[in-house]
């Protein structure tokens, strides 16, 4: 079969048209691939800045962490996690109002993040806005009712609102989820102490110390003292991890006085008042004891 010139020309035109179409498809694919790569590159950079910020927070280098979150928001101003973590950093810097602004922005983007509601509640509590803090904890628990930290924080807010029995219920729910959190036992002990349920409070403090032996034990010391178990109280004071706490020396002085160890009691009262000149009780007890002996 002989192919005529016109047929060849037609075929070439078809091939050229197909080549142009193929070239256009390849270019479009290249653009798409480039856009995907650029998008992935932004996501990677975003993740790097976030992780860097979290790490710097851990080492208490808050200003540097803040810079990382700001860079992260330059890459994506619509990332709820970055706003949340920036809020945490601002909280650590005692910039509570700015922290709340970040939490609010985070929740505008993602209203179902229970962690943000919990963090916002903590900041509100420090601003003495306990009713608002409680609302945040309630919303957080509606989203996730299996978070022991939120139950513990809710308990603390209820305590500050003098709703002690409700606070104890929250602490029990927190312990049910995580029975190894020493903070919850300590907070529950403080609430029980306020209710004058000293034996139960002491049990909570002891559980807290079993889990974390370096936990602050001033409340346990006071509780043992109230129960008039003075020898045991004295052991608690001697184990205290805070040598600069004026109240530890004050209560130790009271315990030593009850054990009729007056010289040592005088030393404790003196140390207490030296550390905190506004603790007038220490000065009064010291003067009374000096007159007595």
Backbone torsions as a table, in degrees:
resi	resn	phi	psi	omega
1	UNK	NA	129.8	-178.5
2	UNK	-97.2	123.4	179.2
3	UNK	-87.9	124.0	-179.4
4	UNK	-75.0	159.9	-177.7
5	UNK	-58.6	-41.7	-178.6
6	UNK	-64.2	-36.7	178.1
7	UNK	-63.8	-43.1	179.5
8	UNK	-62.2	-42.4	179.9
9	UNK	-62.5	-40.8	178.9
10	UNK	-64.5	-42.1	179.2
11	UNK	-62.7	-41.1	179.5
12	UNK	-62.9	-39.5	178.8
13	UNK	-63.5	-41.0	178.2
14	UNK	-62.9	-45.4	-179.9
15	UNK	-61.8	-44.4	-179.9
16	UNK	-62.3	-41.0	178.1
17	UNK	-62.7	-45.1	179.3
18	UNK	-63.5	-37.5	179.6
19	UNK	-65.0	-42.4	178.9
20	UNK	-63.0	-41.5	177.7
21	UNK	-62.0	-44.5	179.6
22	UNK	-62.8	-42.1	178.6
23	UNK	-62.1	-41.1	178.9
24	UNK	-63.7	-42.0	178.1
25	UNK	-62.5	-43.9	-179.8
26	UNK	-61.9	-43.4	179.6
27	UNK	-62.3	-43.6	179.0
28	UNK	-63.6	-40.2	176.8
29	UNK	-63.3	-41.9	178.9
30	UNK	-61.6	-41.9	177.9
31	UNK	-62.9	-42.5	179.4
32	UNK	-62.9	-44.9	179.2
33	UNK	-62.0	-41.9	179.4
34	UNK	-62.7	-41.9	178.8
35	UNK	-63.8	-40.8	178.4
36	UNK	-63.4	-44.8	179.9
37	UNK	-61.7	-45.0	179.7
38	UNK	-62.9	-40.8	178.6
39	UNK	-63.9	-44.9	178.3
40	UNK	-63.6	-36.9	179.5
41	UNK	-62.8	-41.5	177.5
42	UNK	-64.4	-42.3	179.9
43	UNK	-63.1	-40.7	178.9
44	UNK	-65.1	-45.8	179.1
45	UNK	-61.7	-40.1	178.5
46	UNK	-61.1	-46.4	-179.5
47	UNK	-63.7	-40.2	179.6
48	UNK	-61.1	-46.2	-179.8
49	UNK	-64.4	-39.5	179.0
50	UNK	-64.3	-47.4	-179.7
51	UNK	-64.0	-38.7	177.7
52	UNK	-63.2	-42.3	179.0
53	UNK	-62.7	-44.8	178.7
54	UNK	-61.5	-42.0	179.7
55	UNK	-64.4	-43.7	178.8
56	UNK	-65.1	-35.5	174.9
57	UNK	-60.0	-43.2	-178.8
58	UNK	-59.1	-36.5	179.9
59	UNK	-92.5	13.0	176.1
60	UNK	60.8	29.8	175.6
61	UNK	-99.8	70.7	-167.1
62	UNK	-68.7	-39.2	-179.4
63	UNK	-62.8	-40.3	178.6
64	UNK	-68.6	-37.6	177.4
65	UNK	-61.7	-40.4	179.7
66	UNK	-60.8	-40.0	177.7
67	UNK	-60.6	-40.4	179.9
68	UNK	-63.9	-42.8	-179.8
69	UNK	-67.8	-35.1	176.2
70	UNK	-64.6	-41.1	176.6
71	UNK	-64.3	-38.9	178.6
72	UNK	-62.0	-40.6	-179.8
73	UNK	-72.6	-24.4	173.4
74	UNK	-66.8	-33.9	178.3
75	UNK	-75.7	-37.7	179.7
76	UNK	-150.8	103.9	-176.9
77	UNK	-81.8	7.9	-177.1
78	UNK	-123.7	29.8	-177.8
79	UNK	-102.2	111.6	-175.3
80	UNK	-64.6	-36.9	-177.7
81	UNK	-64.0	-39.9	179.7
82	UNK	-64.1	-43.8	177.8
83	UNK	-61.6	-39.3	179.6
84	UNK	-63.4	-48.0	-177.8
85	UNK	-68.0	-33.9	175.4
86	UNK	-64.1	-39.1	176.6
87	UNK	-60.5	-40.9	177.9
88	UNK	-60.7	-44.8	-179.8
89	UNK	-63.3	-44.8	178.0
90	UNK	-62.1	-34.7	176.2
91	UNK	-61.3	-46.9	179.3
92	UNK	-61.5	-29.4	178.8
93	UNK	-85.2	7.6	-178.9
94	UNK	63.4	22.2	177.1
95	UNK	-99.1	70.2	-166.7
96	UNK	-67.9	-39.8	-178.9
97	UNK	-63.8	-43.3	177.6
98	UNK	-65.1	-36.7	177.7
99	UNK	-60.9	-43.6	179.1
100	UNK	-61.9	-38.6	178.2
101	UNK	-60.0	-41.8	179.1
102	UNK	-66.4	-42.3	178.3
103	UNK	-62.1	-40.1	179.5
104	UNK	-64.0	-41.0	177.8
105	UNK	-64.9	-40.9	178.4
106	UNK	-60.1	-42.0	-178.0
107	UNK	-74.1	-26.1	174.0
108	UNK	-63.8	-38.2	-178.9
109	UNK	-78.4	-43.9	-179.0
110	UNK	-135.0	92.3	-176.8
111	UNK	-76.4	2.7	-177.3
112	UNK	-111.5	18.4	179.8
113	UNK	-92.8	101.9	-176.3
114	UNK	-64.9	-30.8	179.5
115	UNK	-60.9	-39.8	-179.5
116	UNK	-65.6	-41.3	177.1
117	UNK	-62.1	-40.5	179.2
118	UNK	-65.1	-45.7	178.7
119	UNK	-61.7	-41.3	178.8
120	UNK	-62.9	-39.0	178.1
121	UNK	-60.7	-41.7	179.2
122	UNK	-61.9	-44.3	-180.0
123	UNK	-65.5	-42.9	178.3
124	UNK	-61.6	-37.4	179.3
125	UNK	-63.2	-40.2	179.1
126	UNK	-68.9	-20.8	175.5
127	UNK	-91.3	10.8	-179.1
128	UNK	62.4	26.1	176.3
129	UNK	-102.4	65.7	-168.2
130	UNK	-69.4	-35.2	178.4
131	UNK	-63.9	-42.5	178.1
132	UNK	-66.4	-38.1	177.6
133	UNK	-60.7	-43.3	179.7
134	UNK	-61.7	-39.7	177.4
135	UNK	-60.6	-42.3	179.3
136	UNK	-62.8	-43.7	179.5
137	UNK	-63.8	-37.7	179.3
138	UNK	-65.0	-42.4	178.3
139	UNK	-64.9	-42.6	178.8
140	UNK	-57.6	-42.9	-178.0
141	UNK	-74.2	-24.4	173.3
142	UNK	-66.4	-35.6	179.8
143	UNK	-77.9	-42.5	-178.9
144	UNK	-143.2	103.7	-177.1
145	UNK	-92.2	21.0	-177.9
146	UNK	-122.6	25.9	-178.1
147	UNK	-107.2	109.7	-174.5
148	UNK	-67.4	-30.3	-179.2
149	UNK	-66.3	-40.9	179.3
150	UNK	-64.6	-41.9	176.7
151	UNK	-61.9	-40.9	179.2
152	UNK	-64.2	-44.4	179.3
153	UNK	-66.1	-37.7	176.8
154	UNK	-62.7	-40.6	176.5
155	UNK	-59.6	-41.5	179.5
156	UNK	-63.9	-40.4	178.8
157	UNK	-66.5	-41.5	177.7
158	UNK	-62.8	-36.6	176.4
159	UNK	-61.5	-45.4	-179.6
160	UNK	-64.7	-24.6	177.4
161	UNK	-91.3	10.1	179.0
162	UNK	64.5	23.2	177.1
163	UNK	-101.2	69.8	-167.1
164	UNK	-66.9	-42.3	-178.2
165	UNK	-64.3	-40.6	176.8
166	UNK	-64.8	-37.0	177.9
167	UNK	-61.1	-44.3	-179.7
168	UNK	-62.1	-38.7	176.9
169	UNK	-60.2	-42.1	178.6
170	UNK	-64.8	-42.4	178.4
171	UNK	-62.0	-38.8	178.6
172	UNK	-63.8	-40.1	178.1
173	UNK	-66.0	-38.5	177.7
174	UNK	-62.8	-43.9	-179.0
175	UNK	-67.2	-34.9	177.9
176	UNK	-61.3	-38.5	179.0
177	UNK	-75.9	-43.7	-179.5
178	UNK	-136.7	96.0	-177.6
179	UNK	-77.3	4.7	-176.9
180	UNK	-114.7	20.0	179.1
181	UNK	-96.6	106.6	-176.0
182	UNK	-64.9	-30.0	-179.3
183	UNK	-61.7	-39.9	-178.3
184	UNK	-65.7	-43.0	177.9
185	UNK	-61.4	-40.9	179.9
186	UNK	-63.9	-46.2	-178.9
187	UNK	-64.8	-39.2	177.5
188	UNK	-64.6	-38.7	177.4
189	UNK	-60.8	-40.9	179.3
190	UNK	-62.9	-43.2	179.7
191	UNK	-65.1	-43.2	177.7
192	UNK	-62.8	-36.1	177.1
193	UNK	-60.5	-43.3	178.7
194	UNK	-62.2	-29.4	179.8
195	UNK	-87.9	6.8	-178.9
196	UNK	62.6	23.6	175.9
197	UNK	-95.8	71.0	-166.7
198	UNK	-67.3	-38.1	-178.6
199	UNK	-64.5	-45.0	178.0
200	UNK	-65.7	-38.3	178.2
201	UNK	-61.4	-42.5	-179.5
202	UNK	-63.2	-38.6	177.0
203	UNK	-60.4	-41.0	179.2
204	UNK	-65.7	-44.1	179.5
205	UNK	-61.8	-40.0	179.7
206	UNK	-65.4	-40.3	176.6
207	UNK	-63.1	-41.0	178.4
208	UNK	-58.9	-43.7	-177.5
209	UNK	-73.2	-28.5	175.7
210	UNK	-65.1	-36.5	-179.5
211	UNK	-78.4	-41.8	-176.3
212	UNK	-138.2	98.2	-170.7
213	UNK	-67.7	-18.0	-179.2
214	UNK	-93.9	10.1	-178.9
215	UNK	-64.2	151.0	-179.2
216	UNK	-66.5	127.5	-168.8
217	UNK	-117.6	19.4	-179.8
218	UNK	-57.6	-43.2	-177.5
219	UNK	-65.9	-37.5	177.8
220	UNK	-64.2	-40.6	179.5
221	UNK	-60.0	-46.2	-179.2
222	UNK	-63.2	-40.7	-177.4
223	UNK	-63.5	-45.0	177.9
224	UNK	-62.6	-39.0	179.1
225	UNK	-62.2	-44.8	-179.8
226	UNK	-61.0	-34.5	179.6
227	UNK	-77.7	0.9	178.8
228	UNK	61.8	28.5	174.2
229	UNK	-97.0	73.7	-165.7
230	UNK	-68.8	-37.2	179.9
231	UNK	-64.9	-44.1	177.3
232	UNK	-64.5	-39.3	177.6
233	UNK	-59.9	-42.0	-179.1
234	UNK	-62.4	-38.2	177.1
235	UNK	-62.5	-39.0	178.8
236	UNK	-63.3	-44.9	-179.6
237	UNK	-61.8	-39.1	-178.7
238	UNK	-68.7	-24.3	179.1
239	UNK	-89.3	-1.9	-174.5
240	UNK	-56.1	137.0	-178.1
241	UNK	-91.6	0.8	-177.3
242	UNK	-122.1	92.1	-176.3
243	UNK	-71.2	-8.5	-178.3
244	UNK	-108.9	17.9	179.9
245	UNK	-91.9	115.4	-175.6
246	UNK	-63.8	-33.9	-177.6
247	UNK	-70.2	-32.9	176.9
248	UNK	-59.9	-47.0	179.0
249	UNK	-66.4	-36.3	-179.3
250	UNK	-63.5	-50.4	-179.1
251	UNK	-69.6	-32.0	175.2
252	UNK	-63.9	-40.7	177.3
253	UNK	-60.3	-42.6	178.6
254	UNK	-63.0	-41.0	179.8
255	UNK	-65.1	-44.7	179.2
256	UNK	-62.9	-37.0	177.6
257	UNK	-62.5	-44.4	179.0
258	UNK	-65.8	-25.1	175.5
259	UNK	-89.2	5.3	178.2
260	UNK	62.6	29.2	174.1
261	UNK	-100.0	75.3	-167.3
262	UNK	-68.4	-39.7	-178.6
263	UNK	-62.3	-44.8	179.5
264	UNK	-67.8	-35.3	178.2
265	UNK	-62.7	-41.7	178.4
266	UNK	-60.5	-42.0	179.1
267	UNK	-60.9	-41.7	-179.4
268	UNK	-67.7	-44.7	177.7
269	UNK	-60.0	-40.5	-179.7
270	UNK	-64.0	-44.2	178.6
271	UNK	-63.8	-41.9	-179.5
272	UNK	-59.3	-46.9	-177.5
273	UNK	-71.7	-31.4	178.6
274	UNK	-66.6	-39.2	179.3
275	UNK	-71.3	-39.8	-175.8
276	UNK	-136.2	97.3	-176.6
277	UNK	-71.0	-11.1	177.9
278	UNK	-88.2	-3.9	177.4
279	UNK	-86.7	80.8	-173.7
280	UNK	-66.8	-25.6	178.1
281	UNK	-58.4	-38.3	-179.9
282	UNK	-64.3	-42.0	179.5
283	UNK	-64.9	-42.3	-180.0
284	UNK	-63.9	-46.7	179.2
285	UNK	-63.3	-38.0	179.0
286	UNK	-62.9	-48.8	-179.2
287	UNK	-63.3	-41.8	179.1
288	UNK	-62.1	-41.3	-178.9
289	UNK	-69.1	-39.4	178.5
290	UNK	-63.5	-37.9	177.5
291	UNK	-69.3	-36.5	-175.9
292	UNK	-66.5	-40.5	-176.5
293	UNK	-92.5	NA	NA
